[in-house]
């Protein structure tokens, strides 16, 4: 895709905290932005805590916070596991531990396919003369991905997989060959805690990316600058303030051209339609510009020798980009990616303290570890800054966060015995997230979802008069009569949920534990009273105990079940309707 | 009314989010009676206020059977109200001494007591019994919350659609409560809205305490603004709240009597012209298993306090409605999920029972006492309960029929189970029985109805009935007695007539309108609020 066609609003995500102004001349999209959203970033006091290790208590409050930010909503099982972990540091280590590669692959469930239902299509023929399975495979891929998210293990992997697809962006519909998109997805998932420089190298040669940003069309006779620009502007070093004609502080327009020349000759596999297992990029030296490439003063006038070894030139260019430092000595690329991690895992405002005491030391950890991101992420998640109470609950759930958390918090069962129905259910979830403005696998443009970069609204872009009622309608349906999918009904079992609490006979325990589990903020005393009144209107506590005991003694009695279930439904519906439920 | 009309009328009610508290939620969501009430009410300006006494009210210490006093003494000596302290209504019946206000209403012909209301096979679970009352089913039938949803789903695919409309601008039912629940749960979508305080900045589920000055608080404030803006009836409710003013001085200070506070809001919204037909309010605490009276004085204690609040709340509300000129448009009813046991327990309280007195109030109520005092066993045991005299569904059916003029067809849809017929005598005084909307019947007597809306700005409708053809004149006077308009002057035929009055050129204030039809004269007040 032509990036200038799609990129209406480029953010200033890479700018410093004193530079966060909308780029002049960009068209602000107005549809879908609530009139109540930020007009400037909030100036509330935050914290002076930095990247130093957190030394405070390790209670449910911290466990929930850690799980909300690193997974898609805490599941009961994961909370229980964390309770057995002695320290937050150990818990973070567990979440960051290496994971075996995902054993599953997306399966065919459509009759418009070239492979049988239940078999994977990732290495199958693209199409034949009568069947084009592209649409069915995109559906399958999105469903599979949502399935991985809702069934995720106790690991940061799925959160970071989504993060990286919001960083090295491609769009499934633009790539238009789901086999490439699957490989792209698997590449990122495999490397979520890996080496950023290696990822940049690999993604440059990825088939999906070569299609998406036109690398496959980049030839010496007429270089296509699309990827060369985004590699610098959005993927690695970032665009700084315009300090001269065509000079974005960190690189110039001439550097965009030079990078494009370096990258000439990389192609997607042309035989992919008929050859199994070759959905990769490759280098065709006949299409490569073999002359020397000269970069600007922003890159210290570096000259990269031309030749027929495309990989060598790519490696040299990445080495150049990844070695640039700001005047304060901090590596530019490391700082750029640190800020993006921060906006995904902590908060959208990077104030002076966060810049100095979180972003800068993170960047130094990344560069001193040769761009392995694990040490920096580990330090961030173990930090006093991360666990500071002001950084809890300030994150508005993205649609994927919201929907996955609903499924996981309440352990809503999804059919697993019938692959067609299972994929249909998963795809329904994907369609729901799309209806709330986050279509998995389809970020709106090469800059990713605006909520992670668009100043000053950021996460508030997720919530407007269209999406908020959709969220509420979904939670109401799930706690009520259920949400019907072609794979079966999704429904919260309030009885099963309340049985996971420490003492379902005590209405105070129910209200307090449920609100702590579902809210990232502590309800006020008034709100707690409202919640209690919902569960037990106008009655003394022992009446709940009595009714609950009556149900337990005769659980098949419809009237007794109805008596307690209705009250629990009312309580949980209210909890999910409250604005506090939108926070993470 | 044909089925299509019924459906049309029913829509607004169901699109409405009612705020039903935790109880009401599920129950109201499936409640045929609420549905029928709102549909039937749509064509009238009449309002029904349902007062729920949560916890199970001790009816025998509320409406005291003086003619059974010796049995009562034997059954509950430790909580017995001295007969000399009972507020007499009749020789046989009196009220708890805390309810002086309700005694006055009775003496003014504004109170109806219906004795021993219950249903066959009564349930002793608070939650289940509440559901039975609110879903109006037989006791062995679990109300299906999807009933309303399925109903809507058939006739209104694509709901929630485009309500409110100019013709139906306001919620048809509203609960003054803090709680939103999956109450009116349709097959795919829930409609819920709670208004604790229509003067508040936000009406939000769970209330609107000021969020903390933190990043999280910043986002809570933002989401609340969006949530508020997406609530369908925010504007009409806030507009009514800003226009409406309470006039009674009888209300206690805010925070002392939650029922009075809620009823005050109802009166405020009525005064502000909100065209809502059904209001639901509640007061909890009636689950008096122990210490319902003080040991030294059985006329005091927890139950006396509650009944005092009930009495004062209703009295202030009625006083307010009278001052607002809305008295004749409002009918109220109290109920509890069950009464309590005949025999008191040793801890100075009473356990869950069955039948209870239902109290209806309003200037148009057919005042009196319906039924006999509960029959009490000579030597009552802990297992004895009060036998029912009236099924609660008959009471509902009478409200629909007598107050809202519901047709037999509508009653059939609304009231289900083995008991569906109205009471044999009306709950509404003669002359007040609704004929509006039932069509075709010639009025039997002259009448001038309260204008509607009232208060108004700038126009309002005055309806009147003529049993014969006659010369008619309607004049409007200001508070100094000066005539400011003549709306009708000439011969008119028998039937129900309406005339519009536009006060656009007049100042805010109280106005009088007088109907002269032959020898019949009637004057009523109306309030122009600009």
Interface residues (C-beta under 8 A of the other chain):
Chain A: X34 X36 X37 X38 X42 X44 X45 X46 X347 X349 X389 X390 X391 X392 X393 X394 X396 X459 X460 X463 X464 X465 X468 X469 X472 X473 X476 X477 X479 X480 X481 X483 X484 X520 X521 X523 X524 X526 X527 X530 X531 X533 X534 X535 X536 X537 X538 X539 X540 X543 X547 X550 X558 X559 X560 X562 X563 X564 X566 X567 X569 X570 X571 X573 X574 X575 X577 X578 X579 X580 X582 X583
Chain B: X21 X22 X23 X25 X26 X27 X54 X55 X123 X125 X126 X127 X128 X131 X140 X142 X145 X146 X149 X178 X179 X180 X181 X182 X185 X187 X188 X189 X190 X192 X204 X205 X206 X207 X209 X212 X213 X214 X215 X216 X217 X218 X219 X220 X222 X223 X224 X225 X226 X227 X229 X230 X282 X283 X284 X285 X286 X287 X289
